Amino acid sequence: MRIAVIGAGGVGGYFGARLAAAGNEVTFVARGPHLEAIRRSGLLVRSPLGDFRTAPGSAVGSISELGPADLVLVAVKLWDTEDVAARLRSSFEHKAHVLSLQNGVHKDIILRRHLPEELVLGGTCFISAFIEEPGVVVHNNALQKIVLGPYHQSQIRVSQAMLTTCLDAGIDTALSHDIQKVVWEKFVFLVGLSATTAAVRQPIGVIRSNPRTRVLLREIMAEVTEVARASGAKLDDDFADAQLDFCDTLPEKMTSSMHNDLEKGNRLELPWLSGGVVDLARELDIPVPRNQSVADILSPYTNGVPVAD
């Protein structure tokens, strides 16, 4: 399969490199020193499942430089989605299918504004990986999973083909026929984890063991669950409680990418997480005071704050 991976960070770098190692024709869109390192030496992935490296030269600097592809994996930060979607519309006249592995529920809405609806597949991923240095991605643990699925009947065939391709590459992959539900399920947990770890500035172990922040975590997830159900996702009434139980199983020191970005002074995905919940809830006339508070508290840091020397 010819696969273009837009964004060669932890997510795109890991899954793209694993697909390439299985013999697929994979081209990354990257930038800066990371791009130059991949061009020079390939992309190295260090993983507890075994290290692997792509061939040198398997990266380009822009979407316009990509050749024909059967599938485009989108793995950029959420604020780049609009620009990526617009560039895909102008560059991919051969109608490649697009699968976003980004966080959140807004990603596919944005992609479908620019691309034919039948080309946008549904999906999400579960992995902890990051760029250690230019040309090197580190996979933190054994978890590496993609769940994908069709939004329309016409997408079943390509979804099944992608499932086979990922499984052949050693990626833990599942096909869901209710991918909207899966995406919302992850979003409930993701917003809860990111909102609390960033606002409280502590890992999940501290948050779940303190009575007041434990309530905060549950109520944030309960608000997202209500928005999900109002948006058509078939989540159970007690889904937030089930996710709270799941949080009790997580490593004590686990945090979120938004918490890490906050500590580093980087730009935050807040407008698509708690801020995104607030926007969706406003359209549905649903009160979400906990998510509103988090969005307000973190708003000064949305565009990043320089870290003092």
C-alpha positions as CSV (number, residue, x, y, z in Angstrom):
1,M,0.0,0.0,0.0
2,R,1.2,3.5,-0.8
3,I,0.8,5.5,2.4
4,A,1.5,9.2,3.1
5,V,2.0,10.1,6.8
6,I,1.5,13.8,7.5
7,G,3.3,14.4,10.8
8,A,6.3,12.2,11.8
9,G,6.0,12.8,15.6
10,G,5.3,10.1,18.2
11,V,2.1,8.8,16.6
12,G,2.8,9.3,12.9
13,G,6.4,8.3,13.2
14,Y,5.7,5.1,15.1
15,F,2.8,3.8,13.0
16,G,4.3,5.0,9.7
17,A,7.7,3.4,10.4
18,R,6.1,0.1,11.4
19,L,4.0,0.1,8.2
20,A,7.2,0.9,6.2
21,A,9.1,-2.0,7.9
22,A,6.4,-4.3,6.7
23,G,7.1,-3.4,3.0
24,N,4.5,-0.6,2.4
25,E,5.6,2.4,0.5
26,V,5.5,5.1,3.2
27,T,6.4,8.8,2.8
28,F,6.5,11.1,5.7
29,V,5.7,14.8,5.7
30,A,8.0,16.4,8.3
31,R,9.9,19.6,8.8
32,G,13.1,21.2,10.3
33,P,15.9,19.1,11.7
34,H,13.5,16.0,12.0
35,L,13.0,16.1,8.2
36,E,16.7,16.4,7.5
37,A,17.5,13.5,9.8
38,I,14.9,11.2,8.2
39,R,16.2,12.2,4.7
40,R,19.8,11.5,5.8
41,S,19.4,8.3,7.9
42,G,15.8,7.3,7.9
43,L,13.5,7.3,10.9
44,L,14.6,5.2,13.9
45,V,11.9,3.9,16.3
46,R,13.1,2.7,19.7
47,S,10.4,0.4,21.2
48,P,10.1,-2.4,23.8
49,L,8.7,-4.4,20.9
50,G,12.0,-4.1,19.0
51,D,13.8,-1.2,17.3
52,F,13.3,-0.5,13.6
53,R,14.4,2.1,11.0
54,T,12.9,3.3,7.7
55,A,15.0,3.8,4.6
56,P,16.8,7.1,4.2
57,G,15.0,9.7,2.0
58,S,11.5,8.6,3.0
59,A,10.4,12.1,3.9
60,V,9.3,15.3,2.1
61,G,8.9,18.9,3.4
62,S,5.3,19.5,2.2
63,I,2.1,17.9,1.1
64,S,2.6,19.3,-2.4
65,E,5.7,17.1,-2.8
66,L,3.9,13.8,-2.1
67,G,3.4,11.4,-4.9
68,P,0.2,9.3,-5.5
69,A,-1.0,7.5,-2.3
70,D,-3.8,5.0,-1.5
71,L,-4.1,6.3,2.1
72,V,-3.1,9.4,4.0
73,L,-2.6,9.2,7.7
74,V,-3.0,12.5,9.5
75,A,-1.0,12.8,12.7
76,V,-0.3,16.5,13.2
77,K,-1.3,18.6,16.2
78,L,-5.0,19.6,16.1
79,W,-4.3,23.3,15.3
80,D,-2.8,22.3,12.0
81,T,-5.8,20.2,10.8
82,E,-7.5,23.0,8.9
83,D,-4.4,23.8,6.9
84,V,-3.6,20.2,6.2
85,A,-7.2,19.6,5.0
86,A,-7.0,22.5,2.7
87,R,-3.7,21.4,1.3
88,L,-4.9,17.9,0.8
89,R,-7.9,19.2,-1.2
90,S,-5.6,21.0,-3.6
91,S,-2.9,18.3,-3.8
92,F,-4.7,15.0,-3.8
93,E,-6.9,15.0,-6.9
94,H,-6.5,11.2,-7.2
95,K,-8.8,10.7,-4.3
96,A,-6.8,9.0,-1.6
97,H,-8.6,8.0,1.5
98,V,-7.7,9.9,4.7
99,L,-7.5,8.5,8.2
100,S,-6.8,10.9,11.1
101,L,-5.1,9.4,14.2
102,Q,-5.3,12.8,16.0
103,N,-7.0,13.4,19.3
104,G,-10.5,14.5,19.7
105,V,-13.8,14.6,17.8
106,H,-13.3,17.8,15.8
107,K,-10.7,16.3,13.5
108,D,-13.0,14.5,11.1
109,I,-15.5,17.4,11.1
110,I,-12.7,19.7,9.8
111,L,-11.5,17.2,7.3
112,R,-15.0,16.7,5.9
113,R,-15.3,20.4,5.4
114,H,-12.5,20.3,2.8
115,L,-12.6,16.8,1.4
116,P,-15.3,14.6,-0.1
117,E,-17.1,12.9,2.8
118,E,-16.7,9.4,1.4
119,L,-12.9,9.8,1.6
120,V,-12.6,10.4,5.3
121,L,-12.4,7.3,7.4
122,G,-13.0,7.2,11.1
123,G,-10.3,6.2,13.6
124,T,-8.3,6.7,16.7
125,C,-5.1,5.3,18.3
126,F,-3.7,4.4,21.6
127,I,0.0,4.8,22.1
128,S,2.6,6.7,24.1
129,A,5.5,7.9,21.9
130,F,7.5,11.0,21.3
131,I,10.4,12.5,19.4
132,E,13.5,12.0,21.4
133,E,15.8,13.8,19.0
134,P,15.7,14.6,15.2
135,G,15.2,11.3,13.4
136,V,14.4,9.3,16.5
137,V,11.0,8.3,18.0
138,V,10.7,6.5,21.3
139,H,7.8,4.2,22.0
140,N,7.2,4.1,25.8
141,N,5.5,0.8,26.4
142,A,3.9,-2.2,24.7
143,L,0.6,-0.5,24.0
144,Q,0.3,0.4,20.3
145,K,-3.2,0.1,18.9
146,I,-5.4,1.6,16.1
147,V,-9.1,1.3,15.9
148,L,-10.6,2.3,12.6
149,G,-13.9,2.0,10.8
150,P,-16.2,3.3,8.1
151,Y,-18.5,6.2,8.5
152,H,-20.4,5.0,5.3
153,Q,-21.1,1.7,3.7
154,S,-18.9,2.6,0.7
155,Q,-15.9,2.7,3.0
156,I,-16.1,-0.9,4.3
157,R,-13.8,-2.3,1.7
158,V,-11.0,0.2,2.2
159,S,-11.4,-0.1,6.0
160,Q,-10.9,-3.9,5.8
161,A,-7.9,-3.4,3.5
162,M,-6.3,-1.0,6.0
163,L,-7.1,-3.5,8.9
164,T,-5.2,-6.2,7.0
165,T,-2.3,-3.9,6.2
166,C,-1.9,-2.8,9.8
167,L,-2.2,-6.4,11.2
168,D,0.5,-7.6,8.7
169,A,2.7,-4.8,10.0
170,G,2.4,-6.0,13.6
171,I,0.1,-3.2,14.7
172,D,-2.6,-4.2,17.2
173,T,-5.6,-3.1,15.1
174,A,-9.4,-3.5,15.3
175,L,-12.2,-2.7,12.9
176,S,-15.3,-1.0,14.5
177,H,-18.7,-0.6,12.8
178,D,-19.5,2.1,15.2
179,I,-16.4,4.2,15.0
180,Q,-18.2,7.4,16.1
181,K,-18.8,5.7,19.5
182,V,-15.1,4.6,19.8
183,V,-13.8,8.1,19.0
184,W,-16.2,9.6,21.6
185,E,-15.2,7.0,24.2
186,K,-11.6,8.0,23.9
187,F,-12.5,11.7,23.9
188,V,-14.3,11.3,27.3
189,F,-11.2,9.8,28.9
190,L,-8.8,12.1,27.1
191,V,-10.6,15.3,28.1
192,G,-10.8,14.1,31.7
193,L,-7.1,13.2,31.9
194,S,-5.8,16.3,30.1
195,A,-8.1,18.8,31.9
196,T,-7.3,17.6,35.4
197,T,-3.5,16.9,35.0
198,A,-3.0,20.3,33.3
199,A,-5.3,22.4,35.6
200,V,-4.1,20.7,38.8
201,R,-0.6,20.2,37.5
202,Q,-0.3,16.8,38.9
203,P,-0.3,13.2,37.6
204,I,-3.3,11.0,37.7
205,G,-2.3,9.3,40.9
206,V,-2.6,12.5,42.9
207,I,-5.8,13.5,41.2
208,R,-7.7,10.2,41.8
209,S,-6.6,9.9,45.4
210,N,-7.7,13.4,46.5
211,P,-11.5,13.4,47.2
212,R,-12.1,16.8,45.6
213,T,-10.0,16.4,42.5
214,R,-11.5,12.9,42.0
215,V,-14.9,14.4,41.9
216,L,-13.6,17.0,39.5
217,L,-12.3,14.2,37.2
218,R,-15.6,12.4,37.2
219,E,-17.7,15.5,36.6
220,I,-15.5,16.6,33.7
221,M,-16.0,13.2,32.1
222,A,-19.7,13.1,32.9
223,E,-20.1,16.5,31.1
224,V,-18.3,15.1,28.0
225,T,-20.5,12.0,28.1
226,E,-23.6,14.1,28.1
227,V,-22.3,16.1,25.1
228,A,-21.4,12.8,23.3
229,R,-24.9,11.3,23.8
230,A,-26.5,14.5,22.6
231,S,-24.3,14.4,19.5
232,G,-25.5,10.9,18.7
233,A,-22.9,8.7,20.3
234,K,-24.3,5.6,22.0
235,L,-22.6,5.9,25.3
236,D,-24.1,4.4,28.5
237,D,-25.5,6.7,31.2
238,D,-22.8,5.4,33.6
239,F,-19.9,5.7,31.1
240,A,-18.1,8.4,33.2
241,D,-18.1,6.1,36.2
242,A,-16.7,3.3,34.2
243,Q,-13.9,5.6,33.0
244,L,-13.2,6.7,36.5
245,D,-12.7,3.0,37.4
246,F,-10.4,2.7,34.5
247,C,-8.4,5.7,35.8
248,D,-7.8,3.8,39.0
249,T,-5.8,1.2,36.9
250,L,-3.4,3.7,35.4
251,P,0.2,4.2,36.5
252,E,0.3,6.7,39.3
253,K,2.8,8.9,37.5
254,M,0.8,9.0,34.2
255,T,0.0,12.4,32.9
256,S,-1.1,13.9,29.6
257,S,0.5,15.5,26.6
258,M,-1.4,18.7,27.4
259,H,0.2,18.7,30.9
260,N,3.6,18.1,29.4
261,D,3.1,20.9,26.8
262,L,2.0,23.2,29.6
263,E,5.1,22.5,31.7
264,K,7.3,23.1,28.6
265,G,5.6,26.4,27.7
266,N,4.4,24.9,24.4
267,R,1.1,25.6,22.7
268,L,-1.9,23.6,24.0
269,E,-4.6,21.6,22.3
270,L,-7.0,23.2,24.8
271,P,-9.5,24.6,22.2
272,W,-10.1,21.1,20.9
273,L,-10.3,19.4,24.3
274,S,-12.1,21.1,27.2
275,G,-12.5,24.2,25.1
276,G,-13.9,22.1,22.3
277,V,-16.4,20.5,24.7
278,V,-17.5,24.0,25.7
279,D,-18.1,24.9,22.0
280,L,-20.0,21.8,21.3
281,A,-22.1,22.1,24.4
282,R,-23.0,25.7,23.6
283,E,-24.5,24.5,20.2
284,L,-26.5,21.8,22.1
285,D,-27.5,24.1,24.9
286,I,-25.9,21.8,27.5
287,P,-24.2,23.3,30.6
288,V,-20.6,22.1,31.1
289,P,-19.4,24.3,34.0
290,R,-16.4,22.0,34.9
291,N,-15.0,22.1,31.4
292,Q,-15.7,25.8,31.1
293,S,-13.7,26.4,34.3
294,V,-10.7,24.4,32.9
295,A,-10.9,26.3,29.6
296,D,-10.9,29.6,31.5
297,I,-8.1,28.6,33.9
298,L,-5.8,27.4,31.1
299,S,-6.7,30.1,28.5
300,P,-3.7,32.3,29.2
301,Y,-1.4,29.4,28.2
302,T,-3.2,28.3,25.0
303,N,-0.6,29.7,22.7
304,G,2.3,28.8,24.9
305,V,4.4,30.7,27.4
306,P,8.2,31.0,27.1
307,V,10.0,28.9,29.7
308,A,12.4,31.0,31.9
309,D,16.1,30.1,31.7
